[in-house]
Structures are given as structure tokens and as C-alpha cells.
Amino acid sequence: MCHLEADIGELIRQAEQVHRLSEDEIVRLLRAADAEEALAAAANRVRTAYVGDGVHLRGLIEFSSYCRRDCLYCGLRRSNSKAERYRLEAAEILRLARQAKTFGYHTVVLQSGEDLYFTAERLAEILRAVKKLDLAVTLSLGERSYEEYRLLREAGADRFLLRIETSDAGLYERMDPGMRWEERCRCLQDLRRLGYEVGTGCLVGLPGQTDVSLARDILFFQQMDADMVGIGPLIPNGDTPLATAAAGDFHLTRRMVSLIRLLLPEANIPATTAMETLQPDARVLILQSGANVVMPNVTDGEARRKYALYPGKACVADTPAACRHCMEGKIRAMGRYVAKDQGFRQHRK
């Protein structure tokens, strides 16, 4: 047992110092529940060294709950007749962006289901208006053509978040009917060529997922040199085919975050709301395990409730102002501070 602990400790030291592990080594650390605190501590040291103590707050605007896709795990899937659909008008999106600015956000994240009502041209008009507020803009709206991504980039989009959900092509296509793994990769490659900061990520706890596939997810993120990596646990939605699936494991998700920081030391890594849905104050714990970004929701009114990816979403009843104040208080209590810049990746190479 002592030999095993020493061996695991050596793997953590290797990850912290050279930021490289093999697939088998990552699997061993993912399975090492007793190494969780040591992994988190190493990730926190790397986070301090590479991205500092600032926490970047990015205001999330959920502007449409319509989606053309039918992903088995998502409450917005097109076959969910119980989903409450809405689209925000351009003027409303701009109002929320202005509000985000007054709350002190330097980035907004425009997120939606894959809603083709919002053509690239419509989105570009919105983007140009938001950019006049001197905000960085992250888009999270799914798969589009190269030309659409190009138009959005030219209109001012800085970043794009497109999670792979899993790097296991077979599992991806079972969980996302009608979608192709190769097309997901094509989108990520197009975004990189167009000069976006590219974010991706995965779900932890998909039925049929293994520790090996999670290790391959991390190596995929490392190979593509992802600028942002956002992960979260599966939270089963009662109105989807995965209603009776087990929820993703919080502790495994935490070990994933720590390993991602160790192997992608420069990346921006959010502490996601989904984690807090499973465990109170999880975002603070994840910020202490390698993360450096939080995306408080600035959507208000009925839209805030209707964007129901999964049940029990944390903070859904709070106002945007309350979320902003609460999160800053937690960050200060940790001895960290709210960053005052737009949070672009800082390359150290």
C-alpha cells in the first residue's frame, strides 16, 4: 500500500512539473479516490503559477431554448415536448449585455440551443452591438459552417465554446442521435483556423463512459491545445431518455478538473454551475482545485427558469445582481480576487 501511495505521489509530481502523463497514468489518478486532495493541491499550485489568483467572471446570457438536436441527456432536446421554449429579441440580449457591463463583467457568454432562427447574419448584428460595449464575447451555440463561423468572427466574436461531451466517437453518436463525431472535430478545427479562442469540454457520467474514455478526453484537450475546458457531471433530466441514469460523480469530476489544470496549465477552466447543483459550494471547491473562471447567469425573468438543461439548477431563483454579489463574496473569502481584465489566455511558451 505504501508503495502504491508513493507511486501515485510520483505521478502527481510528474504532472505538476512536466504537465505530461500517459493514458494509463491518467486512468490511475482518476481511479485514486484517496489522491483527490493531493491532486487538487497540485492543480492549485499550477493554477497560481500559470494564471494567478484572479477569478474571471463571465456573464452568461441564455438567449434561446430552441434546439434542432436531440441529445439524450439534454432538457432542451427537440423531442422534449415539456420544454418551455423562448427566444430573446436582439434588444433584450443587448439590454442584458449592458446590465452585465454595469455589474462589472468584462466578458459575456451568448449561449443557446442550436437554434437556426438565429442565422449568422442575425447574430452578427447582435455581436456588433455588444462589442460596442467594450466586452469580450464568447459564443456557445453549436455546430455551424465555416462561413458562418467566419462571419461571426468578423463581427467581433472572441471565443467559442463547443464541448465534445466525449471523445469516444461511438458513445458520442449514441448519446447525440443524428450527429457525427467527425463533424464536431471539423467545427473545432474551423474555429481554431479562424482565430477564435477555442473552448471545449465533456460530461462526466454518461452511460457507457469509462475511466479510459475520460483519460482520452483529457489527452484530446491537450492535443488540441484547448484555450478553455469546461466540464460538468451528468445531471439526469426526467424529461429525457436518461431520466433514470445515475448522476455523474462529483469527486470524479473534481479529479478531472485537477488533471486538466495539471496537463493544460495555461487553459481557462470554469467552475460550472452543474457541480453546485450536486454539492453546495462546489464552485468554491473547484476553484480551489485548479479552476479560474465562473460564469454567473445574467439572464433574468422567465427565460432564466425556462433554460432547463437539467433539473435543480443552482441559483435559478436568484437575481443576476444577487449572483454577482454572492460570487464575489465567496471569491474574496478564499483569498482570491475578481479579475479586472477580459481573461484571454496568456501563452507562456
C-alpha positions as MATLAB code, in Angstrom:
seq = 'MCHLEADIGELIRQAEQVHRLSEDEIVRLLRAADAEEALAAAANRVRTAYVGDGVHLRGLIEFSSYCRRDCLYCGLRRSNSKAERYRLEAAEILRLARQAKTFGYHTVVLQSGEDLYFTAERLAEILRAVKKLDLAVTLSLGERSYEEYRLLREAGADRFLLRIETSDAGLYERMDPGMRWEERCRCLQDLRRLGYEVGTGCLVGLPGQTDVSLARDILFFQQMDADMVGIGPLIPNGDTPLATAAAGDFHLTRRMVSLIRLLLPEANIPATTAMETLQPDARVLILQSGANVVMPNVTDGEARRKYALYPGKACVADTPAACRHCMEGKIRAMGRYVAKDQGFRQHRK';
ca = [
       0.000    0.000    0.000;
       2.859    2.354    0.870;
       4.456    1.589   -2.496;
       1.178    2.385   -4.266;
       0.842    5.707   -2.443;
       4.420    6.637   -3.293;
       3.823    5.722   -6.925;
       0.661    7.835   -7.099;
       2.508   10.706   -5.449;
       5.229   10.457   -8.080;
       2.627   10.629  -10.871;
       1.171   13.789   -9.326;
       4.653   15.332   -9.078;
       5.312   14.436  -12.718;
       2.053   16.027  -13.823;
       2.809   19.170  -11.832;
       6.359   19.543  -13.092;
       6.241   18.457  -16.762;
       2.480   18.506  -17.482;
       2.605   15.132  -19.239;
       1.025   11.794  -18.388;
       0.200    8.707  -20.408;
      -3.336    7.417  -20.819;
      -2.699    4.649  -18.281;
      -1.264    7.113  -15.783;
      -4.273    9.419  -16.090;
      -6.591    6.437  -15.570;
      -4.731    5.501  -12.390;
      -5.141    9.004  -10.995;
      -8.802    9.172  -11.956;
      -9.352    5.963  -10.000;
      -7.286    7.083   -6.998;
     -10.023    8.489   -4.777;
      -7.580    8.805   -1.878;
      -5.361   11.055   -4.010;
      -8.100   13.648   -4.654;
      -6.826   16.215   -2.158;
      -3.197   15.866   -3.285;
      -4.280   16.232   -6.918;
      -6.310   19.351   -6.076;
      -3.413   20.879   -4.145;
      -1.002   20.294   -7.050;
      -3.524   21.733   -9.508;
      -3.989   24.765   -7.294;
      -0.238   25.390   -7.265;
      -0.096   25.147  -11.065;
      -3.104   27.456  -11.367;
      -1.354   30.018   -9.151;
       1.860   29.809  -11.168;
       0.301   29.960  -14.629;
      -2.917   32.016  -14.407;
      -2.657   33.693  -10.999;
      -5.183   34.321   -8.233;
      -7.693   36.291  -10.299;
     -11.068   34.682  -10.980;
     -12.650   35.718  -14.254;
     -16.393   36.284  -14.027;
     -18.189   35.919  -17.340;
     -21.823   36.918  -17.608;
     -23.967   34.185  -19.153;
     -26.862   35.212  -21.417;
     -29.086   32.251  -22.379;
     -30.876   33.716  -25.384;
     -32.806   30.782  -26.882;
     -34.061   27.434  -25.602;
     -34.940   26.111  -29.068;
     -32.704   23.320  -30.356;
     -32.626   21.270  -33.543;
     -30.661   18.476  -31.844;
     -31.971   15.509  -29.870;
     -29.158   14.739  -27.411;
     -30.330   12.114  -24.934;
     -29.101   13.966  -21.829;
     -30.340   17.493  -22.533;
     -33.597   19.082  -21.434;
     -33.574   21.345  -24.498;
     -33.648   18.372  -26.923;
     -36.134   18.895  -29.726;
     -38.235   15.847  -28.733;
     -38.889   17.194  -25.232;
     -42.466   18.415  -25.540;
     -42.377   19.635  -21.937;
     -39.578   22.124  -22.573;
     -40.709   25.764  -22.418;
     -39.300   27.441  -25.497;
     -38.366   31.081  -25.844;
     -36.194   33.379  -27.915;
     -34.912   36.716  -26.696;
     -35.189   39.681  -29.021;
     -31.986   41.378  -30.110;
     -32.845   44.424  -27.991;
     -33.279   42.213  -24.925;
     -29.938   40.490  -25.482;
     -28.300   43.898  -25.746;
     -30.048   45.065  -22.560;
     -28.669   42.054  -20.684;
     -25.191   42.725  -22.068;
     -25.406   46.324  -20.849;
     -26.547   45.074  -17.465;
     -23.602   42.666  -17.362;
     -21.307   45.604  -18.033;
     -22.797   47.577  -15.123;
     -22.236   44.562  -12.847;
     -18.544   44.679  -13.694;
     -18.320   41.786  -16.137;
     -15.689   42.088  -18.866;
     -16.936   39.110  -20.907;
     -20.407   37.915  -21.849;
     -21.216   34.396  -22.984;
     -24.052   34.211  -25.517;
     -25.445   30.692  -25.221;
     -28.381   28.905  -26.820;
     -29.583   25.621  -28.150;
     -28.848   25.001  -31.820;
     -31.494   27.441  -32.998;
     -31.191   28.206  -36.699;
     -33.689   31.064  -36.393;
     -30.606   32.933  -35.229;
     -28.819   32.981  -38.548;
     -25.192   34.074  -38.710;
     -26.386   37.402  -40.122;
     -28.797   37.993  -37.205;
     -26.155   37.006  -34.707;
     -23.543   39.203  -36.382;
     -25.787   42.250  -35.982;
     -26.198   41.473  -32.271;
     -22.457   40.892  -31.900;
     -21.551   44.221  -33.444;
     -23.842   45.991  -30.966;
     -22.473   44.091  -27.956;
     -18.863   44.757  -28.988;
     -19.532   48.491  -28.814;
     -19.816   47.990  -25.034;
     -16.134   47.005  -24.884;
     -16.940   43.448  -23.819;
     -15.233   40.241  -24.872;
     -17.786   37.819  -26.334;
     -17.861   34.057  -26.085;
     -20.379   32.201  -28.257;
     -21.846   28.821  -27.340;
     -24.428   27.885  -29.940;
     -23.330   24.634  -31.530;
     -22.323   23.472  -34.950;
     -22.259   25.888  -37.885;
     -20.491   26.030  -41.234;
     -17.031   27.511  -41.731;
     -18.572   30.534  -43.453;
     -20.964   31.155  -40.560;
     -18.145   30.910  -38.027;
     -16.130   33.299  -40.214;
     -18.946   35.863  -40.329;
     -19.362   35.700  -36.537;
     -15.626   36.082  -36.012;
     -15.534   39.119  -38.310;
     -18.464   40.614  -36.381;
     -16.387   40.520  -33.196;
     -16.753   37.113  -31.518;
     -13.616   36.401  -29.490;
     -14.188   32.896  -28.185;
     -16.315   29.876  -28.977;
     -17.263   27.098  -26.582;
     -18.129   23.776  -28.244;
     -17.999   20.833  -25.878;
     -17.192   17.446  -27.350;
     -19.118   15.784  -24.463;
     -16.949   12.677  -25.054;
     -14.011   11.816  -27.288;
     -15.406    8.280  -27.716;
     -16.931    8.532  -31.203;
     -19.263    5.575  -30.697;
     -20.552    6.861  -27.359;
     -20.900   10.380  -28.795;
     -23.096    9.177  -31.646;
     -25.249    7.058  -29.306;
     -25.794    9.995  -26.955;
     -26.287   12.538  -29.775;
     -28.507   10.845  -32.405;
     -28.048   12.165  -35.922;
     -24.748   13.856  -35.080;
     -21.276   12.814  -36.212;
     -18.075   12.901  -34.194;
     -16.071   13.884  -37.277;
     -18.312   16.915  -37.793;
     -17.728   18.020  -34.194;
     -13.991   17.844  -34.778;
     -14.368   19.740  -38.064;
     -16.089   22.571  -36.214;
     -13.308   22.779  -33.624;
     -10.673   22.827  -36.363;
     -12.538   25.572  -38.252;
     -12.807   27.694  -35.115;
      -9.082   27.342  -34.493;
      -8.241   28.310  -38.095;
     -10.422   31.394  -37.815;
      -8.548   32.664  -34.775;
     -11.106   32.134  -32.037;
     -10.053   31.198  -28.558;
     -11.457   27.683  -28.609;
     -13.175   26.080  -25.651;
     -14.413   22.544  -25.323;
     -15.195   20.043  -22.581;
     -17.019   16.883  -21.622;
     -19.775   15.403  -19.498;
     -18.762   13.087  -16.675;
     -21.092   10.171  -16.061;
     -22.585    9.369  -19.460;
     -23.940    5.788  -19.526;
     -21.260    3.601  -21.091;
     -18.446    6.034  -20.350;
     -15.287    4.572  -18.832;
     -12.267    5.935  -16.999;
     -10.284    5.185  -20.141;
     -12.561    7.355  -22.253;
     -12.277   10.177  -19.693;
      -8.480    9.901  -19.842;
      -8.695   10.124  -23.630;
     -10.881   13.216  -23.265;
      -8.099   14.928  -21.309;
      -5.486   13.890  -23.865;
      -7.773   15.175  -26.637;
      -7.981   18.576  -24.918;
      -4.206   18.597  -24.544;
      -3.584   17.588  -28.151;
      -5.835   20.350  -29.491;
      -4.239   22.800  -27.030;
      -7.663   23.974  -25.866;
      -7.820   27.542  -24.614;
     -10.772   26.762  -22.338;
     -12.026   23.475  -20.905;
     -15.392   23.266  -19.178;
     -16.620   20.023  -17.708;
     -19.527   19.012  -15.544;
     -21.273   15.963  -14.174;
     -24.294   14.420  -15.861;
     -27.461   15.514  -14.065;
     -30.324   13.325  -15.312;
     -33.357   15.195  -16.609;
     -36.704   13.461  -16.017;
     -37.974   14.579  -19.427;
     -35.173   12.878  -21.376;
     -34.271    9.274  -22.237;
     -31.614    9.355  -19.496;
     -34.202   10.103  -16.793;
     -33.214    7.063  -14.719;
     -29.450    7.254  -15.302;
     -27.138    7.719  -12.341;
     -25.842   11.236  -11.807;
     -22.205   11.926  -12.574;
     -19.857   11.584   -9.624;
     -18.790   14.930   -8.154;
     -15.485   13.649   -6.836;
     -14.526   12.074  -10.152;
     -15.428   15.368  -11.821;
     -13.207   17.215   -9.356;
     -10.285   14.900  -10.128;
     -10.905   15.567  -13.828;
     -10.683   19.331  -13.251;
      -7.427   18.946  -11.333;
      -5.891   16.751  -14.029;
      -6.953   19.159  -16.767;
      -5.212   22.006  -14.934;
      -2.075   19.902  -14.444;
      -1.898   18.892  -18.108;
      -3.155   22.170  -19.635;
      -1.619   24.698  -17.244;
      -2.485   27.808  -19.304;
      -6.116   26.952  -20.004;
      -9.076   28.862  -18.623;
     -11.132   26.367  -16.610;
     -14.580   27.232  -15.237;
     -16.160   26.010  -12.047;
     -19.518   25.124  -13.591;
     -22.989   25.605  -12.163;
     -23.777   21.910  -12.687;
     -21.281   20.984   -9.980;
     -23.014   23.262   -7.478;
     -26.288   21.553   -8.330;
     -24.820   18.333   -6.934;
     -22.986   19.783   -3.952;
     -23.388   23.113   -2.131;
     -20.406   25.459   -2.505;
     -18.941   23.156   -5.147;
     -17.766   26.105   -7.224;
     -15.527   27.256   -4.377;
     -14.113   23.745   -4.024;
     -13.477   23.534   -7.777;
     -11.822   26.971   -7.767;
      -9.500   25.516   -5.129;
      -8.823   22.518   -7.389;
      -7.451   24.324  -10.450;
     -10.327   26.372  -11.884;
     -10.111   30.131  -12.510;
     -13.406   31.084  -14.198;
     -17.047   31.338  -13.074;
     -19.950   32.137  -15.387;
     -22.773   33.661  -13.323;
     -26.102   33.860  -15.112;
     -27.201   37.373  -16.079;
     -30.356   36.157  -17.825;
     -33.393   37.330  -15.883;
     -37.157   36.869  -15.823;
     -38.874   33.735  -17.117;
     -36.052   32.931  -19.515;
     -33.771   32.204  -16.552;
     -36.132   29.448  -15.397;
     -37.004   28.098  -18.845;
     -33.419   27.367  -19.923;
     -33.726   23.993  -18.210;
     -30.834   21.795  -19.341;
     -31.235   19.727  -16.177;
     -33.390   19.865  -13.015;
     -32.447   21.588   -9.780;
     -30.170   24.124  -11.437;
     -28.328   26.119   -8.781;
     -29.138   29.840   -8.357;
     -32.066   29.737  -10.793;
     -34.247   31.690   -8.358;
     -31.607   34.342   -7.668;
     -31.402   37.702   -9.396;
     -28.372   38.451  -11.590;
     -27.298   41.136   -9.124;
     -27.500   38.707   -6.199;
     -25.456   36.115   -8.113;
     -22.743   38.659   -8.857;
     -22.541   39.874   -5.264;
     -22.621   36.349   -3.821;
     -19.871   35.039   -6.089;
     -17.559   37.964   -5.398;
     -18.008   37.427   -1.669;
     -17.061   33.766   -1.983;
     -14.012   34.601   -4.093;
     -12.776   37.178   -1.573;
     -13.339   34.753    1.311;
     -10.992   32.329   -0.459;
      -8.233   34.948   -0.550;
      -8.641   35.372   -4.314;
      -9.921   38.379   -6.240;
     -12.190   39.147   -9.199;
     -10.012   39.762  -12.253;
     -10.437   43.127  -13.973;
      -9.372   42.135  -17.493;
     -11.153   40.209  -20.246;
      -9.403   36.985  -19.378;
      -7.754   35.929  -22.611;
      -5.367   33.012  -22.362;
      -1.818   34.060  -21.547;
       0.698   31.999  -23.518;
       3.900   31.383  -21.598;
       5.763   29.424  -24.286;
];
